[in-house]
Amino acid sequence: MKRYRYDQAKFNVSVTATGAFCLALCVISILSIIGVISLIPAALGVLILIVAGYQTWNTFVAIANPQDVIVDDDSISFCAFGRTDRYAFEDIKSFNVREVGGDAKVYVRVNGGGLLRGRYWLQLLYMNDGKELFQWIEDFEYKLDPNSLKARARRSSEEYRTVHGDSNGKVPARKKKKTKRG
């Protein structure tokens, strides 16, 4: 079993504090909409309630920003705030990964995702062994759907590196051409 954990201090600020702030905005918006306070106009309160409510839901209900990712022999789990979403590998039918900023942040959808579970933002830059987790996620996606466009591009890239790369699989840098200056 391998546990990948979001740095506690960064998790507290980026996820927990943001969620708590959005929850406070929801309360203020509701009170403004029903007329208990006149801090913001009711129409603006509705807009704030929708946006802040969505963020609050994702943070505390859907755990879309998990603190822990646990990979063991037969499952992957996403955990935060005392809740764990566990997926047995045999039950995973789709596993889609979207990279944002290279390997620093990824969006993972398990079995299509839903309102309560299956959609996860992983801040790999702030997780212990984040690069290792990124590689595992990429490999798992590739293994689960080897005929996807992304998998075919990966195979093509690996074949190119095998043919044209060095012993480490890296493609050598191109030599700069000399140009005539007039």
Secondary structure, 3 states (H helix, E strand, C coil): CEEEEECHHHHHHHHHHHHHHHHHHHHHHHHHHCCCCCCCCHHHHHHHHHHHHHHHHHHHHCCCCCCEEEECCCEEEEEECCEEEEEEHHHCCCEEEEEECCCCEEEEEECCCCCCCCEEEECHHHECCHHHHHHHHHHHHHHHCCCCHHHHHHHHHHHHHHHHCCCCCCCCCCCCCCCCCC
